[in-house]
């Protein structure tokens, strides 16, 4: 056996070798500038490392319409969400066909890449929102991003020459798909289960991870460290919590952790498909998909992110979902259980709302150990107490 092949058959990274980056940056500084949102910048990094293979740039109109209308690129490959770069109508008019532009992160002013603009097209924002998020509600964070964007998309290939410091900040834990594939092969893993997370691991997450680890040769803990919505725990804090969890509660021989720089879209079911596709590029044969995967608020039904996989034909997505139900500690079972395996009612479950947990952390109280591991809870308590002290 061998690792699953990348989506489309091969990795297509567009990150320039280190020895070429200074020259490319100097070239970029002489070109017209397109300033990117944080989401567009993070997509540049994902394209650069090959995580979005087979994409090599921002979507042309043919690919975009294929994705919005039927979840497939123009070449027929499954793809659930647009990967786009928006500008104003005035900016688009000033860009000549097939000309190059510099891609600059709007928040930091950092030059990230160069794009050859082969396509310019208008789009229906409401249609895109409903296709991507199943809603056009202005309170949805993903909808807000689309509605605030410029009215014209630029399409075309890119080359990137910056990793925006993620490679240094997370040295030893920041890896490209080519690197994780090499890592998994060196460990003799043929099947690998990915766990997507934007939160610290509670015991329920740990339990689900261990289910995936039993099914596959190895577990790939793959937390997102790109920009999140307001109120989410910062990546630096979560990173320390992940390391503590791994040190004390996982078998180091069968788990690896690396981080990736994408920004959450909060697209629920569609984002679950995207997560599976790029985990396939990283070398994963399976991905854990639980209750309300990549969701926000009450926009999606509890297991909608599992059901959407059934809309794709067998073999279209090689990274298959391990569909798991909600996990929790059951007092009557005297251990971790799931909705599928436990016959007892909600009154027997250790279930604490996010609001209550944050209040406990702020008071310096640890939630019950049935909820989380002591070493992790102590890290989170320190973080929340720091927030309260700064008020």
matplotlib code that plots the C-alpha trace (Angstrom):
import matplotlib.pyplot as plt

x = [0.0, 0.9, -0.4, -3.5, -2.5, -3.0, -6.3, -6.0, -3.0, -0.1, 0.9, 1.1, 3.0, 3.8, 6.1, 9.4, 12.7, 14.3, 17.2, 14.7, 12.5, 14.5, 14.6, 10.9, 10.1, 12.2, 10.3, 6.9, 7.8, 8.0, 4.5, 1.0, -0.3, -3.4, -4.0, -5.5, -7.8, -6.5, -8.5, -7.0, -3.5, -4.0, -5.3, -2.0, -0.1, -2.2, -1.8, 1.9, 2.6, 0.4, -2.4, -5.0, -3.6, -4.5, -5.1, -2.1, -3.8, -7.0, -10.0, -10.9, -14.5, -14.9, -13.7, -15.5, -18.9, -18.3, -17.7, -20.7, -23.1, -22.1, -19.2, -16.7, -13.9, -14.1, -12.0, -14.6, -12.7, -14.7, -14.2, -16.6, -15.7, -14.4, -10.8, -10.9, -9.3, -11.6, -10.9, -13.1, -14.4, -12.0, -9.0, -10.0, -10.2, -6.7, -5.2, -4.3, -5.1, -2.3, -0.3, 1.4, 0.4, 2.0, -0.1, 0.2, -1.3, -3.5, -3.0, 0.8, 1.8, 3.9, 4.5, 3.5, 3.5, 3.0, -0.1, -0.6, -4.1, -5.7, -9.3, -11.5, -15.2, -18.2, -20.1, -23.4, -22.5, -25.8, -25.7, -22.1, -23.1, -26.1, -23.9, -21.0, -22.7, -26.4, -27.3, -27.0, -27.6, -25.5, -24.6, -22.7, -19.0, -18.3, -21.2, -19.8, -16.5, -18.1, -20.5, -17.6, -15.4, -14.9, -17.3, -14.8, -12.7, -9.2, -8.3, -4.9, -1.8, 0.4, 3.9, 4.5, 7.7, 6.6, 5.2, 4.3, 6.5, 4.4, 7.4, 9.5, 6.8, 5.8, 9.2, 9.2, 5.4, 4.7, 4.8, 3.8, 1.9, 5.2, 6.8, 4.0, 3.8, 7.6, 7.0, 4.2, 6.1, 9.2, 7.0, 5.6, 2.0, -0.2, -3.5, -3.6, -6.6, -6.7, -8.3, -9.3, -9.5, -9.7, -10.2, -8.2, -8.9, -11.5, -11.7, -14.5, -12.1, -9.4, -11.8, -12.7, -9.1, -8.4, -11.2, -9.5, -6.1, -7.5, -8.9, -5.7, -1.9, -1.5, -3.3, -2.5, -3.5, -3.8, -4.9, -5.6, -3.4, -4.8, -7.1, -10.3, -13.4, -13.5, -13.8, -11.9, -8.8, -5.6, -3.4, -0.5, -2.5, -4.1, -0.7, 0.6, -2.5, -2.1, 1.5, 0.5, -2.3, 0.1, 2.7, 0.5, -2.4, -1.4, 1.0, 3.9, 4.6, 1.2, 0.5, 2.0, 1.0, 1.6, -0.2, -1.5, -2.2, -5.7, -8.4, -11.6, -14.6, -17.2, -18.8, -19.9, -20.6, -18.8, -15.7, -15.8, -15.3, -12.5, -10.9, -11.0, -9.6, -6.6, -5.9, -5.8, -3.0, -1.2, -1.4, -4.4, -6.7, -9.4, -10.7, -12.8, -16.1, -18.2, -21.1, -21.3, -17.9, -16.6, -19.9, -20.9, -24.1, -27.1, -26.8, -26.3, -28.0, -25.9, -24.6, -25.0, -21.3, -21.3, -24.3, -22.7, -20.0, -22.8, -23.4, -20.1, -19.4, -17.2, -13.5, -14.1, -12.6, -10.0, -9.8, -12.9, -14.8, -14.9, -18.4, -18.5, -21.4, -21.1, -18.8, -19.0, -18.3, -21.2, -21.5, -23.5, -21.1, -18.3, -16.3, -16.3, -19.2, -21.0, -24.6, -24.4, -23.0, -24.5, -28.1, -28.3, -29.9, -28.5, -28.8, -26.0, -23.6, -20.9, -21.8, -20.7, -21.6, -18.8, -20.0, -19.9, -16.4, -15.1, -16.6, -14.9, -11.6, -11.9, -12.4, -9.4, -11.5, -10.8, -13.8, -14.3, -11.6, -14.3, -14.5, -10.8, -7.3, -5.7, -2.6, -4.7, -7.2, -4.4, -3.0, -6.5, -7.1, -3.9, -5.0, -8.5, -7.3, -4.9, -7.8, -9.7, -6.7, -6.3, -9.9]
y = [0.0, 3.7, 7.0, 8.4, 10.4, 14.1, 15.6, 15.6, 13.2, 15.5, 18.3, 21.7, 24.0, 27.5, 28.6, 29.8, 28.2, 30.3, 31.4, 33.0, 34.9, 38.1, 38.5, 37.9, 40.3, 43.0, 42.4, 42.6, 46.0, 47.3, 46.1, 47.5, 46.4, 44.5, 44.6, 41.4, 40.6, 38.3, 35.4, 36.1, 36.3, 32.9, 31.4, 32.6, 30.6, 27.5, 27.8, 28.4, 25.2, 23.1, 22.5, 23.6, 21.3, 21.2, 24.9, 27.1, 30.5, 32.3, 30.9, 31.9, 32.5, 28.9, 27.3, 29.7, 29.1, 25.4, 25.5, 27.8, 25.9, 22.3, 21.9, 21.0, 22.8, 23.2, 20.1, 18.0, 17.7, 18.0, 21.4, 22.9, 26.6, 29.5, 30.5, 34.1, 37.5, 40.5, 44.1, 47.1, 47.8, 50.7, 48.6, 45.9, 48.4, 49.6, 46.1, 45.1, 41.5, 39.0, 41.6, 40.9, 42.4, 42.3, 40.6, 42.5, 41.6, 44.6, 44.3, 44.1, 45.6, 42.5, 41.4, 37.8, 36.9, 37.8, 37.1, 36.9, 38.2, 36.1, 36.7, 39.4, 38.8, 40.0, 37.8, 37.5, 37.9, 36.6, 33.5, 32.8, 33.1, 30.8, 28.3, 28.4, 29.0, 27.9, 31.4, 35.1, 36.2, 39.3, 37.9, 35.0, 35.8, 34.2, 36.1, 39.3, 38.8, 38.1, 41.1, 43.4, 42.4, 44.2, 43.5, 42.0, 38.8, 38.4, 35.0, 33.6, 31.7, 33.0, 32.5, 33.1, 34.0, 34.6, 32.4, 35.4, 34.2, 31.1, 28.9, 30.7, 31.2, 27.5, 26.1, 22.3, 22.3, 24.2, 21.8, 21.6, 18.6, 17.3, 17.4, 15.6, 13.0, 12.4, 12.2, 9.7, 7.5, 7.6, 6.3, 3.5, 4.9, 4.0, 5.2, 8.5, 10.1, 13.9, 15.8, 19.4, 21.8, 25.5, 24.9, 23.4, 19.7, 18.7, 15.1, 14.6, 15.6, 13.4, 10.4, 11.0, 11.3, 8.0, 6.4, 7.7, 6.5, 2.9, 2.9, 4.2, 3.7, 7.2, 10.3, 13.7, 16.5, 19.5, 22.7, 25.9, 28.8, 31.4, 34.2, 33.2, 35.1, 37.4, 35.4, 32.4, 31.4, 32.6, 30.1, 30.7, 29.6, 26.6, 25.5, 25.2, 23.3, 20.9, 20.2, 19.5, 17.1, 15.2, 14.9, 13.4, 11.7, 10.3, 7.7, 9.6, 6.7, 7.0, 10.8, 13.8, 17.4, 20.1, 23.5, 25.2, 28.9, 29.0, 31.4, 29.7, 30.4, 28.9, 27.2, 24.1, 21.3, 22.9, 23.5, 19.9, 18.9, 21.4, 20.1, 16.6, 17.6, 19.4, 16.8, 14.3, 16.6, 16.3, 12.5, 11.7, 8.8, 9.8, 12.8, 12.8, 14.7, 15.2, 17.3, 20.7, 20.5, 24.0, 25.5, 28.7, 29.7, 27.6, 27.8, 24.1, 21.0, 18.9, 16.3, 18.2, 18.2, 14.4, 14.1, 16.3, 13.7, 11.4, 14.0, 13.1, 10.0, 7.2, 8.0, 11.8, 12.5, 10.0, 11.3, 9.7, 10.9, 8.9, 10.0, 10.3, 11.4, 13.8, 12.6, 13.3, 11.9, 9.8, 9.4, 6.2, 4.7, 5.9, 7.0, 8.6, 7.8, 9.0, 9.6, 6.4, 4.2, 5.6, 4.7, 7.3, 10.7, 14.3, 14.5, 11.9, 13.7, 16.2, 19.0, 22.6, 25.5, 27.6, 30.6, 28.8, 27.3, 30.8, 32.1, 29.3, 30.0, 33.7, 32.9, 30.7, 27.6, 24.4, 22.8, 19.2, 16.7, 14.7, 17.7, 18.4, 17.3, 19.1, 20.2, 21.8, 23.4, 25.1, 26.7, 27.9, 29.3, 31.3, 32.7, 33.7, 35.2, 37.3, 38.6, 39.6, 41.2, 43.4, 44.7]
z = [0.0, -0.3, 0.7, -1.2, -4.3, -4.2, -5.5, -9.3, -9.2, -8.3, -6.0, -7.6, -5.2, -6.4, -3.6, -5.0, -3.8, -1.1, -3.3, -5.7, -3.2, -2.9, -6.6, -7.0, -4.1, -5.8, -9.0, -7.2, -5.7, -9.3, -10.2, -9.7, -6.3, -5.4, -1.6, -0.2, 2.7, 5.4, 3.8, 0.4, 1.9, 3.7, 0.4, -1.2, 1.4, 0.9, -2.9, -2.4, -0.4, -2.7, -0.1, -2.7, -5.5, -8.3, -8.1, -9.0, -8.6, -8.0, -9.9, -13.4, -14.2, -15.6, -12.4, -10.2, -11.9, -11.9, -8.1, -7.3, -9.6, -9.1, -6.7, -9.5, -11.3, -15.0, -15.5, -13.5, -10.3, -7.1, -5.4, -2.9, -2.3, -4.3, -4.0, -5.3, -5.3, -5.4, -6.5, -7.2, -10.7, -11.0, -10.0, -12.5, -15.3, -14.7, -15.0, -18.5, -19.7, -19.0, -17.0, -13.7, -10.3, -6.9, -4.2, -0.9, 2.5, 3.4, 7.2, 7.2, 3.9, 3.2, -0.4, -0.7, -4.4, -8.1, -10.1, -13.9, -14.4, -17.2, -16.3, -14.9, -14.1, -12.1, -9.9, -7.9, -4.2, -2.9, -5.1, -3.9, -0.3, -0.6, -2.5, -0.1, 3.3, 2.6, 3.8, 2.9, 6.5, 7.2, 10.6, 9.2, 9.3, 5.9, 4.3, 5.8, 4.0, 0.6, 0.8, 1.8, -1.1, -4.4, -7.3, -9.7, -9.3, -10.8, -12.0, -13.0, -11.8, -9.0, -7.6, -3.9, -2.2, 1.4, 4.1, 6.3, 9.2, 9.9, 9.1, 11.8, 14.4, 14.2, 13.4, 13.4, 13.2, 10.0, 7.0, 3.4, 1.8, 0.3, 3.8, 5.6, 2.9, 3.4, 7.2, 6.9, 4.6, 6.9, 9.7, 7.5, 7.6, 4.7, 6.2, 8.1, 9.9, 10.0, 12.8, 12.0, 14.9, 15.7, 19.4, 22.2, 22.6, 25.2, 26.3, 23.7, 21.0, 22.4, 22.4, 18.8, 17.8, 19.4, 17.4, 14.2, 15.5, 15.9, 12.4, 10.7, 11.0, 12.3, 13.5, 12.0, 14.4, 12.0, 13.7, 11.8, 12.8, 10.4, 11.3, 13.3, 14.2, 17.3, 20.5, 19.3, 21.3, 19.7, 17.9, 20.2, 23.2, 21.4, 20.2, 23.7, 24.7, 21.8, 22.8, 26.4, 25.2, 23.0, 25.6, 28.2, 26.5, 23.1, 21.9, 20.4, 18.0, 16.3, 16.2, 14.5, 14.7, 12.1, 11.6, 8.5, 7.8, 6.3, 7.5, 8.6, 6.3, 8.7, 5.7, 7.6, 5.2, 2.2, 4.4, 5.5, 1.9, 1.4, 4.6, 3.2, -0.2, 1.1, 3.8, 0.9, -0.5, 2.8, 2.5, 4.7, 3.7, 6.3, 8.2, 11.3, 10.7, 13.8, 14.9, 13.2, 11.5, 10.7, 11.7, 13.3, 15.2, 14.1, 10.4, 9.8, 11.1, 13.5, 11.0, 7.7, 7.2, 7.2, 4.9, 2.2, 1.4, 0.0, -2.8, -4.4, -6.4, -5.1, -5.8, -6.3, -2.9, -1.7, 1.8, 3.3, 6.3, 9.6, 10.7, 14.4, 16.7, 19.6, 22.4, 26.1, 29.5, 30.8, 34.6, 34.3, 31.7, 33.9, 30.9, 27.5, 25.2, 22.1, 21.1, 19.1, 21.8, 25.0, 26.1, 28.9, 28.8, 28.9, 32.6, 32.9, 30.6, 31.7, 29.3, 29.9, 27.7, 26.3, 28.2, 31.5, 30.8, 30.0, 33.3, 35.2, 33.6, 34.3, 38.0, 38.1, 38.4, 36.5, 34.8, 35.8, 34.7, 32.9, 30.6, 29.9, 30.9, 33.8, 31.9, 29.1, 31.5, 33.4, 30.2, 29.3, 32.8, 32.6, 29.2, 30.4, 33.6, 31.6, 29.5, 32.6, 34.1, 31.0, 31.2]

ax = plt.figure().add_subplot(projection="3d")
ax.plot(x, y, z, "-o")
ax.set_aspect("equal")
plt.show()
